[in-house]
Amino acid sequence: MSTLFIVATPIGNLGDFSSRAVEILQQVDHIGCEDTRTSGVLLQHYEIDKPTFSFHQHNEHQKVEFLVDLLNQEKDVALISDAGMPGISDPGFLAVRAAHQNGHTVSPIPGPSALTAAIAASGLPSDRFLFEGFLPQKKGRQTKIKEIADAEITTVLYESPYRVVKLINGLAEFCKGSRWVCVAREITKKFEEIDRGQLSEIVERWNAKSSIKGEFVIIIAGKDYEE
């Protein structure tokens, strides 16, 4: 049977793209992309010329059948997202499930991950952690923050630059100021920043910023963690 390759792509620095990932993308018959324009830059950089098709959160349900049809035609397919590993807070789950259900091989090609990079650089406990991805923007957001405040293990979140200060202030409403937090921004990129400290310090620093840009990973230590 055909193979669906789940290929991790750079989260910023193109130098993090593995030679194996390049080799796989050069070998497959088709490449599904979260955004064909974004992926086009990466593929052109590595001189990869393969048919591409869009596969993102707004068309994932419709494109699964198309992807499975390719596999059924004995075509090998690679799935990539704009950054990181498909299926981890990105489209991909439905494709992988459908490939399994139709008897095809699924092969992960590991690589850059904002999740693991951030928690490794945070200096906070990582033997056990809860990954929540992006919190709800409105309904259920406060409930989730309260759950994080009561969590005994480290919690990892993704957040946009437009809501990161709101998130930090929301944490401060329910967590002690002594809670340890790490704000990781633009990992592997030119303006990479790993800001670690107690919540009261983090709140003060980030509320004072006049302009906030970039992609964020927030790591919150368990409520009983002390240094």
C-alpha positions in Angstrom: 0.0 0.0 0.0 1.0 3.6 -0.3 2.5 5.7 2.5 1.4 9.0 4.0 4.4 10.8 5.3 3.9 13.4 8.1 6.8 15.7 7.7 7.9 18.3 10.3 9.0 21.6 8.8 11.1 24.4 10.2 9.5 26.7 12.8 11.7 29.6 11.8 15.2 28.7 10.9 15.5 26.8 7.5 18.7 25.2 8.7 16.6 23.0 11.0 15.1 21.1 8.1 16.5 17.6 8.1 18.1 16.0 5.1 15.7 13.1 5.5 12.7 15.4 5.3 14.1 16.9 2.1 14.7 13.4 0.7 11.2 12.3 1.4 9.6 15.4 -0.2 11.7 14.8 -3.3 10.5 11.2 -3.5 6.8 11.5 -2.9 4.2 11.9 -5.6 2.2 14.7 -4.0 2.5 17.1 -1.1 -0.4 18.4 0.9 0.3 21.9 2.3 -1.4 24.0 5.0 -0.7 27.0 2.8 0.7 26.3 -0.7 2.2 29.8 -0.8 4.1 29.5 2.4 5.2 25.9 1.6 6.2 27.1 -1.9 9.0 29.2 -0.4 10.4 26.2 1.5 10.0 23.8 -1.4 11.7 26.2 -3.8 14.5 26.8 -1.4 15.3 23.1 -1.5 14.5 22.7 -5.2 11.6 20.3 -4.6 9.3 20.3 -7.5 6.2 18.1 -6.8 2.5 18.6 -7.3 1.0 20.3 -4.2 -2.5 20.8 -2.9 -4.0 22.8 0.0 -4.9 21.0 3.2 -5.8 23.4 6.0 -8.3 23.8 8.8 -11.0 25.2 6.5 -10.9 22.4 3.9 -9.5 19.5 5.8 -12.8 17.6 5.9 -13.3 18.0 2.2 -9.7 17.2 1.2 -9.4 14.0 3.2 -11.2 12.1 0.4 -8.9 13.6 -2.2 -5.9 12.6 -0.2 -7.1 9.0 0.4 -7.9 8.7 -3.4 -4.2 9.5 -4.1 -3.1 6.9 -1.7 -5.5 4.4 -3.2 -4.0 5.1 -6.6 -0.6 3.9 -5.1 0.7 7.4 -4.8 2.8 8.3 -1.9 1.8 11.6 -0.2 3.6 13.9 2.2 1.7 16.3 4.5 3.3 19.4 5.8 2.1 22.4 7.8 3.4 26.0 7.7 5.7 25.2 10.7 6.3 22.2 12.9 4.6 18.8 12.9 1.3 18.4 11.1 -1.5 17.4 13.5 0.0 19.2 16.5 -2.3 22.3 16.8 -2.3 22.1 13.0 -4.3 20.2 10.3 -3.4 16.5 9.9 -5.3 14.4 12.4 -8.1 13.6 9.9 -5.7 12.7 7.2 -3.7 10.4 9.4 -6.8 8.7 10.7 -8.2 8.2 7.2 -4.9 6.7 6.0 -4.9 4.2 8.8 -8.6 3.3 8.2 -7.9 2.6 4.6 -5.0 0.3 5.3 -2.1 2.6 4.2 1.2 3.1 6.0 1.7 6.3 8.0 5.3 7.3 8.6 6.3 10.4 10.7 9.4 12.3 9.7 10.3 14.2 12.9 11.9 17.5 13.2 11.4 21.0 14.6 8.7 21.4 17.3 7.9 24.7 19.1 6.4 22.6 21.9 9.4 20.5 22.8 11.9 23.3 22.0 10.2 25.8 24.4 9.7 23.4 27.3 13.3 22.2 27.0 14.6 25.8 27.1 12.2 26.8 30.0 14.1 25.2 32.8 10.7 24.1 34.2 9.8 20.5 35.0 9.2 18.5 31.9 9.0 14.9 33.1 5.2 15.3 33.0 3.3 18.1 31.3 -0.1 19.0 29.9 -0.3 20.5 26.4 -3.4 22.6 25.9 -2.5 24.2 22.5 -4.5 27.4 22.0 -7.0 28.3 24.7 -10.6 29.2 23.6 -10.7 32.8 22.6 -14.0 33.5 24.5 -16.3 30.8 25.9 -14.5 28.4 28.2 -11.3 30.5 28.3 -11.5 31.5 32.0 -12.5 28.0 33.0 -9.3 26.7 31.4 -7.2 29.3 33.1 -8.6 28.2 36.4 -7.8 24.6 35.6 -4.2 25.6 34.8 -4.0 27.5 38.1 -4.9 24.3 40.0 -2.7 22.0 37.9 0.0 20.1 39.7 2.1 19.5 36.6 3.6 21.9 34.0 1.2 23.3 31.4 2.2 24.3 27.9 0.1 26.7 25.7 0.4 28.4 22.3 -0.7 32.0 22.0 -0.9 34.7 19.4 0.8 38.1 19.9 -2.6 39.7 20.1 -3.7 37.8 23.2 -0.5 36.9 25.0 -0.6 39.9 27.4 -4.3 39.1 28.1 -3.3 35.5 28.8 -0.6 36.5 31.2 -2.9 38.9 33.1 -5.5 36.2 33.1 -3.1 33.8 34.8 -2.3 36.5 37.3 -5.9 36.6 38.4 -5.9 33.0 39.5 -2.3 32.1 40.1 0.0 33.3 42.9 2.6 35.9 41.9 5.3 33.4 42.9 4.2 30.9 40.1 7.0 30.1 37.7 6.4 30.9 34.1 8.3 31.0 30.9 7.3 33.0 27.8 9.1 31.7 24.7 8.9 33.9 21.6 10.0 33.5 18.0 11.9 30.2 18.7 14.8 29.6 16.3 14.2 33.0 14.6 16.3 36.2 14.7 14.5 37.7 17.6 14.2 34.6 19.7 13.4 35.3 23.4 13.1 33.0 26.4 11.7 35.1 29.3 11.6 33.1 32.5 10.6 34.2 36.0 7.9 34.3 38.6 4.5 35.4 37.3 4.6 38.8 39.1 7.8 39.6 37.2 6.5 38.4 33.9 3.3 40.4 34.3 5.3 43.6 34.9 7.7 43.1 32.0 5.0 42.2 29.4 2.5 44.9 30.4 5.3 47.4 29.9 5.9 46.4 26.3 4.6 48.8 23.7 4.8 46.5 20.7 4.5 42.7 20.7 5.1 40.5 17.7 5.9 36.9 17.0 4.7 33.4 17.8 4.5 32.4 21.5 4.7 29.3 23.7 3.8 29.8 27.3 5.0 27.3 30.0 3.4 27.4 33.4 4.9 25.3 36.2 2.7 23.3 38.5 1.2 25.1 41.5 3.5 23.5 44.0 6.8 24.0 42.1 9.4 26.0 44.0 13.0 27.0 43.4 
